[in-house]
Amino acid sequence: MRKLLYALVLTAVLLPQSCAAAVDEPVVSAASAVVMDGRGELLYARDADEPHLIASTTKLMTAFVTILRCDPDERVQIESADCAVEGSSMYLIPGEDYTVRELLTGLLLASGNDAALALARHVAGDVEAFAAMMNRCAAALGMTGSHFVNPHGLNAEGHYSTAHDLAALMHACMECPLFRELSALPSAVVKEQSYENHNKLLTLCPGCVSGKTGYTQLAGRCLVSCAERDGRRFVCVTLNDPNDWEDHCRLYDWAFARSQAV
């Protein structure tokens, strides 16, 4: 009788908990994924420390280093070499000068590779010196699974990060008022050129306040975002995810519902 009672107790107490966890935890398409709360605690992790190519989510670190080093009103004269780069662009004009704020706007909204090169040169003198700054900053943030060799995120040997590290980086970026301001803009105009924010979550996901997209054929779709609801903040990262918009919305709904239930 005692053995039967013990078995019944185990069935009543343990099985519903494990079944609930299996039902409640979202299923995503990403190779790696993370949800981090405002205190830096991981609530969801899927291969969180696996190194990946990260495409233009690299520009989070480019923006972070630039904001730490520069006044937003500093002026940068554009050189031809800044514009001699493939991929997404804010279409800078050689010989023209732009403020750091304007270049950050093109970096974060249009994902301008030309803006990334111009900022790297302005901050550090050249790409190699700027990459060294990025790596020192990564070390200071505890990003032990990351290494940077360029400011734009085009595929390169030795350039990689993890979902866990990018979540920590986004958490740090959100403490910068200028980053928060610029990354939340739905659109902006710089020197009569209009830019639309590539981050569709700003309109697709309730409470989304920031984010950075990235894509190369080898890296796949990469997305880092932040959402706030009812005074709570979460950061979400998905790497190599063909359904990143849907997955971020699903992960945020789960995270906020989970936080309310605690």
N, C-alpha and C positions, 0 to 999 in steps of 0.2 A: 504493500500500500504506500509506504513512504517513497519507494522508487517511482511508483506511478505518479504520485503527487509532485515529486521533483521534476519528472519529465513534463508534466502539464505546466508547471511554473516556467520552465525553460521555453516551452512553446509559446506561452502567453507573453513573456517579457522580451525574449531575444529575437524571435522571428519577425514580429511586426517592425522592430527597429531596423533590422537589416533590409527588410523589404521596402520600408519607407525611404531609406537612403538610396536604394537602387532606383526607385521611381522618381524621387525628387532631383537627384543629381543630373544636370543636363548632359546630353550627348552632343558633341561637336565634331566638325569635320577637320579641325586643325591638326597638323602634325604635333604642335606644341601649343599649350594654352595655359593662361593664368588669370585668376581673379584675386586682386589684393585689396584689402580694406585700407581705410585712412590711417591706420596705425602701422601699416607695413606687413600685416599678417596675411599669409596665403590662405584663401578660403577654397580655392579650386586650383588644381595643378595637374596638367597632363604633359609628361615629359618636359617639365619646366626648366630643367638644367641641360637640355640637349642643345648643343651649338647649331646655329642655322645662319645662312645668309639672311640679311634683314632688310635689304633694299633701302628705300627712302625713309624708313623709320630711324635710320642713322641720323637723320636731320634733327631729331630730338636732342642728341648730344651736341650737334653743331650749334643749335640754338642756345642750349644751356651754357656751353663754354663762352659763346659770344656775349650773352647777357651778363655773365659774371665778369667779363673783361672789358666791356665797352659801354660808353654812354650811348643811348639810342639816337642822339642827335649828331653823333660823329658822322663826318662825310667820307664817302669812299668813292674814289675815281675808278671807273671800270676800265680794265685792260682787255685787249683782244683775247688773251689767253683764258680769261674768265669765261668767255663765251664759246670757246672751242671745246665743247663737251657734249656728248650725246644725251638723249633722254629728255625728260621734262625740263621746261625752261620758263623763266619769267621774262625772257627776251630783253635782256639788258643791252644797252647801247654803249659800245666802246667809246671812251672819251667823256661820257656823261658822268656826273656824280650823283650818288644816291646816299640817303642817310642809312645808318645801321637799321633803324626802325623799318624803313622801306624795304631793305633787303631781307630782313626777317619776315616781313609780310609776304614777300614773294617766295621765300623759303618754305614757310609753313602752309600757305594756302595753295600756291601753284606747284609746290615741291620743286622749285627751281634749282637745278644742278648748277646753273651759272651763278645764282645767288650764293650757293654753298661755297663755290670756289672763291668768289670775291670776298666773302666774309673770312674764309680761312687765310687768305693772303693778307687781308687788313689786320686781322688779330695777331697772326704769328709770323708773317713774312712769306711762308710757302706752305704747301700741303703737308709735307713731312713734319714740319715743326708743329703745325696745328694738330695733326694726328697724335703726336706725342702728348699734347695738352689733353686731347680727348681721352687718351689712355690713362693719364694721371688722374683725371677727373673720375673716370670709371673706377679706378682703384680706390679713390677716396669715398665713392658711393658704395663700395663693397661689391662691385660688379665683377666677380671673379671669373665668370665664364665668357667675357667679352674681350675683343681686341679690334681696334679701328686702324685703318690705313688710309682712309679718305673721308671727306666731309659730306659726300652726297649719297653713298651707299651703292653705287654701281658695283657689280660683282668683282671681287678682287681676292687673291690669295691672302689669307691671314686676316680677313675682315669678316667678323661674325659676332653674334651675341646669342642670348637665350631669352625665352619668354620671362623667366624670373628676373633677369637683369633689366630687361626693358621696362618691366613693371616698376622696379625700384627707381629707374631713371625718370619715368613719367611722374612718379610720386614726388620726386625732387623738382621736376619742371613746374608742377602745379603750385609750388611754393613761390614761384617767380611771378609777380603781378603782370609784367610785360608779356610773358609767355601766355598766361591765362587770357589776357586781353586779345592778343593777336590770334591765337589758335581758335578762339571762339567766334571770330568774325565769319559770317556767312559769305561775305565778298568784300572786296576792297579795290580802290583805284590808286595806282601809283603812276605819276607822270602820264596821265590820260589813258593808261593801260588798265583794263579791268581784269580782276582775278576772282575766280570762284573757288571756294574752299572744297577740296577733294573729299573732305570727311562728310559723307552722307549721313552719318549717325547724328549729326547736329539736328537734323529734321526727322530722321527715322526712329530715333530712340529717345523716349522721354527722359529728361534730365541730363542728356549728354552735353558736356560743356567744353570738351577739348578732344583732340585726337590727331593722329598722324598716320597716313596711309603709306604703303610701299608696295612696289611690284617690279620684279624682273622675271623672266621666264624660268630661271633656275631657282630663284627664291620663292616663287609663287606669290600669292596675295598675303601681305603682312599688314596688320592693323594694331595700333595701340590707341586706347581711348580712356576717357574718364567721364564718369557720370555722378551726379549728385541729386539725391532726393531726400526731402525731409531732414536735412542736416547731416545726412550720411554720404560718404564719398567712397567710391570704388574705382579701381583701375583694372582694365581688362586688356589682355594681350593675346592675339592669335597669330601664329606663324605658319606659312604654307597652308592656307585655309581657303578653299574655293567658295565657301559660304560665309565669309567673314561678317558681313552686315547682320545676317540672321543670327549667327552664333553669338555676336556681341549682345544683341538685344535679348536673346535667350539667357545668356549668362547673367546679365544685369537683372533681369526679372527674377531669376533664381536667387541671386545674391541679396537683393533688397527684401524679397519675401522671407528669406532665411534670417536676415537681421531683425525683422519685425517679430519673428516667431521666438527669438531667443529671449 
